Amino acid sequence: MKTVKVYGLGCKRCETVATMVKDAAAKFGIDVEVEKVTDPKSIAMAGVMSTPGLSVDGKLVHSGGLPDEAHLEGWLTA
């Protein structure tokens, strides 16, 4: 199972990223646990300079804007 964290203060883009991760995982048959991190201090400590941020299994893979599906597939299947 992959552990995915979505970093953001709860804005629409952050919610969209969480949904995109869940949809991509379902499409590719990958079990994921999605956690939303909304605490500003935790977001900064994770190294996220622009939200939404995304980490997979503890590695920050994306920051700022919406990731595309090809990148999501790569991050989730790695």
ZADO-1210 file (C-alpha; in nm, 4 decimals, padded with zeros to 6 digits):
<atoms>
<atom x="00.0000" y="00.0000" z="00.0000" code="MET" pos="1"/>
<atom x="00.1234" y="00.3480" z="-00.0887" code="LYS" pos="2"/>
<atom x="00.1017" y="00.6300" z="00.1621" code="THR" pos="3"/>
<atom x="00.0168" y="00.9587" z="-00.0047" code="VAL" pos="4"/>
<atom x="00.0036" y="01.2966" z="00.1665" code="LYS" pos="5"/>
<atom x="-00.1639" y="01.5982" z="00.0092" code="VAL" pos="6"/>
<atom x="-00.0303" y="01.9223" z="00.1566" code="TYR" pos="7"/>
<atom x="-00.2548" y="02.2273" z="00.1489" code="GLY" pos="8"/>
<atom x="-00.4852" y="02.4443" z="00.3516" code="LEU" pos="9"/>
<atom x="-00.8020" y="02.2896" z="00.2111" code="GLY" pos="10"/>
<atom x="-00.8427" y="02.4932" z="-00.1063" code="CYS" pos="11"/>
<atom x="-01.0248" y="02.3576" z="-00.4102" code="LYS" pos="12"/>
<atom x="-00.6992" y="02.2616" z="-00.5864" code="ARG" pos="13"/>
<atom x="-00.5855" y="02.0640" z="-00.2819" code="CYS" pos="14"/>
<atom x="-00.9157" y="01.8771" z="-00.2726" code="GLU" pos="15"/>
<atom x="-00.8868" y="01.8135" z="-00.6475" code="THR" pos="16"/>
<atom x="-00.5383" y="01.6633" z="-00.6059" code="VAL" pos="17"/>
<atom x="-00.6658" y="01.4257" z="-00.3361" code="ALA" pos="18"/>
<atom x="-00.9467" y="01.3156" z="-00.5688" code="THR" pos="19"/>
<atom x="-00.7042" y="01.2773" z="-00.8607" code="MET" pos="20"/>
<atom x="-00.4801" y="01.0515" z="-00.6504" code="VAL" pos="21"/>
<atom x="-00.7722" y="00.8327" z="-00.5450" code="LYS" pos="22"/>
<atom x="-00.9029" y="00.8106" z="-00.9037" code="ASP" pos="23"/>
<atom x="-00.5592" y="00.7269" z="-01.0473" code="ALA" pos="24"/>
<atom x="-00.4989" y="00.4621" z="-00.7817" code="ALA" pos="25"/>
<atom x="-00.8344" y="00.3008" z="-00.8574" code="ALA" pos="26"/>
<atom x="-00.7656" y="00.3117" z="-01.2315" code="LYS" pos="27"/>
<atom x="-00.4289" y="00.1388" z="-01.1909" code="PHE" pos="28"/>
<atom x="-00.5399" y="-00.1013" z="-00.9158" code="GLY" pos="29"/>
<atom x="-00.3103" y="00.0447" z="-00.6509" code="ILE" pos="30"/>
<atom x="-00.4001" y="00.0525" z="-00.2816" code="ASP" pos="31"/>
<atom x="-00.3397" y="00.3982" z="-00.1367" code="VAL" pos="32"/>
<atom x="-00.3900" y="00.5696" z="00.1933" code="GLU" pos="33"/>
<atom x="-00.4457" y="00.9416" z="00.1335" code="VAL" pos="34"/>
<atom x="-00.3801" y="01.1839" z="00.4176" code="GLU" pos="35"/>
<atom x="-00.4561" y="01.5548" z="00.3942" code="LYS" pos="36"/>
<atom x="-00.2047" y="01.7737" z="00.5776" code="VAL" pos="37"/>
<atom x="-00.3483" y="02.1184" z="00.6498" code="THR" pos="38"/>
<atom x="-00.1248" y="02.2473" z="00.9301" code="ASP" pos="39"/>
<atom x="00.0914" y="02.5325" z="00.7897" code="PRO" pos="40"/>
<atom x="00.3917" y="02.4344" z="01.0046" code="LYS" pos="41"/>
<atom x="00.3750" y="02.0714" z="00.8867" code="SER" pos="42"/>
<atom x="00.3432" y="02.1859" z="00.5264" code="ILE" pos="43"/>
<atom x="00.6535" y="02.4043" z="00.5590" code="ALA" pos="44"/>
<atom x="00.8505" y="02.1317" z="00.7377" code="MET" pos="45"/>
<atom x="00.7741" y="01.8948" z="00.4477" code="ALA" pos="46"/>
<atom x="00.9472" y="02.1401" z="00.2126" code="GLY" pos="47"/>
<atom x="00.6320" y="02.2444" z="00.0278" code="VAL" pos="48"/>
<atom x="00.6843" y="02.5976" z="-00.1010" code="MET" pos="49"/>
<atom x="00.3618" y="02.6160" z="-00.3034" code="SER" pos="50"/>
<atom x="00.0420" y="02.4206" z="-00.2468" code="THR" pos="51"/>
<atom x="-00.0889" y="02.1767" z="-00.3255" code="PRO" pos="52"/>
<atom x="00.2037" y="01.9538" z="-00.2424" code="GLY" pos="53"/>
<atom x="00.2125" y="01.5780" z="-00.2811" code="LEU" pos="54"/>
<atom x="00.4324" y="01.3124" z="-00.1251" code="SER" pos="55"/>
<atom x="00.4342" y="00.9395" z="-00.1941" code="VAL" pos="56"/>
<atom x="00.5810" y="00.7088" z="00.0696" code="ASP" pos="57"/>
<atom x="00.7526" y="01.0013" z="00.2406" code="GLY" pos="58"/>
<atom x="00.9101" y="01.1540" z="-00.0722" code="LYS" pos="59"/>
<atom x="00.7899" y="01.4959" z="-00.1886" code="LEU" pos="60"/>
<atom x="00.7121" y="01.4509" z="-00.5586" code="VAL" pos="61"/>
<atom x="00.5075" y="01.7596" z="-00.6490" code="HIS" pos="62"/>
<atom x="00.4500" y="02.1147" z="-00.5332" code="SER" pos="63"/>
<atom x="00.2191" y="02.3799" z="-00.6767" code="GLY" pos="64"/>
<atom x="-00.0577" y="02.3266" z="-00.9297" code="GLY" pos="65"/>
<atom x="-00.2298" y="02.0113" z="-01.0429" code="LEU" pos="66"/>
<atom x="-00.0143" y="01.7142" z="-01.1466" code="PRO" pos="67"/>
<atom x="-00.0957" y="01.5363" z="-01.4710" code="ASP" pos="68"/>
<atom x="-00.2169" y="01.1776" z="-01.4822" code="GLU" pos="69"/>
<atom x="00.1051" y="01.0421" z="-01.6346" code="ALA" pos="70"/>
<atom x="00.3084" y="01.1744" z="-01.3429" code="HIS" pos="71"/>
<atom x="00.0570" y="01.0379" z="-01.0926" code="LEU" pos="72"/>
<atom x="00.0840" y="00.6937" z="-01.2524" code="GLU" pos="73"/>
<atom x="00.4621" y="00.7058" z="-01.2347" code="GLY" pos="74"/>
<atom x="00.4674" y="00.8137" z="-00.8712" code="TRP" pos="75"/>
<atom x="00.2104" y="00.5571" z="-00.7647" code="LEU" pos="76"/>
<atom x="00.3631" y="00.2636" z="-00.9526" code="THR" pos="77"/>
<atom x="00.7255" y="00.3343" z="-00.8549" code="ALA" pos="78"/>
</atoms>
